[in-house]
Amino acid sequence: MRHLIIDERGVKALIRKLKPDKASGPDKLPNRVLQQCSEELAPGLTHIYISTRNHYPQKKCRKTGDRRTLPPYSRRAVDN
């Protein structure tokens, strides 16, 4: 797993990459507003992200995948 670095510059860059015409999230803030306020929001969001990461460290995934091939879709099997 790569080491994740969270800094204010990166948070600002991510906010700027938001698509302004996309729907807002559960906070109901339009992406356009987030982009316009990125300078003011980035320090606080950075602190929240770092605190959350330190409080809830990422656990290593011990689960291994079990890949199985599904049979091809058959309309006859669905109709019966």
C-alpha positions as CSV (number, residue, x, y, z in Angstrom):
1,M,0.0,0.0,0.0
2,R,1.3,3.4,-0.9
3,H,1.9,6.0,1.8
4,L,-0.8,8.7,1.6
5,I,0.3,12.3,2.1
6,I,-2.4,14.8,2.9
7,D,-1.5,18.4,2.7
8,E,-3.3,21.7,2.2
9,R,-2.0,22.1,-1.4
10,G,-3.4,18.7,-2.4
11,V,-6.8,19.3,-0.8
12,K,-7.0,22.6,-2.7
13,A,-6.1,20.8,-5.9
14,L,-8.8,18.2,-5.3
15,I,-11.4,20.9,-4.7
16,R,-10.5,22.7,-7.9
17,K,-10.9,19.4,-9.8
18,L,-14.5,19.1,-8.8
19,K,-16.9,19.4,-11.7
20,P,-19.0,22.5,-11.1
21,D,-22.1,21.2,-12.9
22,K,-22.3,18.0,-11.0
23,A,-24.9,17.5,-8.2
24,S,-24.0,18.5,-4.7
25,G,-23.4,15.9,-2.0
26,P,-25.3,15.3,1.3
27,D,-24.1,18.7,2.5
28,K,-26.1,20.4,-0.2
29,L,-23.2,22.7,-1.1
30,P,-22.8,23.1,-4.8
31,N,-19.4,22.3,-6.2
32,R,-19.1,25.8,-7.6
33,V,-19.3,27.2,-4.1
34,L,-16.7,24.8,-2.8
35,Q,-14.4,25.8,-5.6
36,Q,-14.9,29.5,-4.9
37,C,-14.2,29.0,-1.2
38,S,-11.3,26.5,-1.6
39,E,-8.7,28.9,-0.1
40,E,-10.8,29.2,3.1
41,L,-12.0,25.5,3.3
42,A,-8.7,23.7,2.5
43,P,-7.0,24.3,5.9
44,G,-10.0,23.0,7.9
45,L,-10.6,20.1,5.6
46,T,-6.9,19.1,5.7
47,H,-7.0,19.1,9.5
48,I,-10.2,16.9,9.4
49,Y,-8.7,14.5,6.9
50,I,-5.4,14.1,8.8
51,S,-7.2,13.7,12.2
52,T,-9.6,11.1,10.8
53,R,-6.7,9.2,9.2
54,N,-4.7,9.2,12.5
55,H,-7.7,8.2,14.6
56,Y,-8.9,5.4,12.2
57,P,-5.7,3.9,10.7
58,Q,-6.0,2.0,7.5
59,K,-6.0,-1.8,8.2
60,K,-4.2,-4.1,5.9
61,C,-6.6,-6.2,3.8
62,R,-6.2,-9.8,4.6
63,K,-9.1,-10.9,2.5
64,T,-8.1,-12.6,-0.8
65,G,-10.4,-12.5,-3.7
66,D,-12.2,-15.6,-5.0
67,R,-12.7,-15.1,-8.7
68,R,-15.4,-17.2,-10.4
69,T,-16.6,-17.0,-13.9
70,L,-20.3,-16.3,-14.2
71,P,-22.1,-18.2,-17.0
72,P,-23.1,-16.0,-19.9
73,Y,-26.4,-14.2,-19.6
74,S,-29.2,-16.3,-21.1
75,R,-32.6,-14.8,-21.8
76,R,-34.2,-18.2,-21.8
77,A,-33.1,-18.9,-18.2
78,V,-34.8,-15.6,-17.1
79,D,-38.0,-16.2,-19.0
80,N,-38.7,-19.7,-17.5
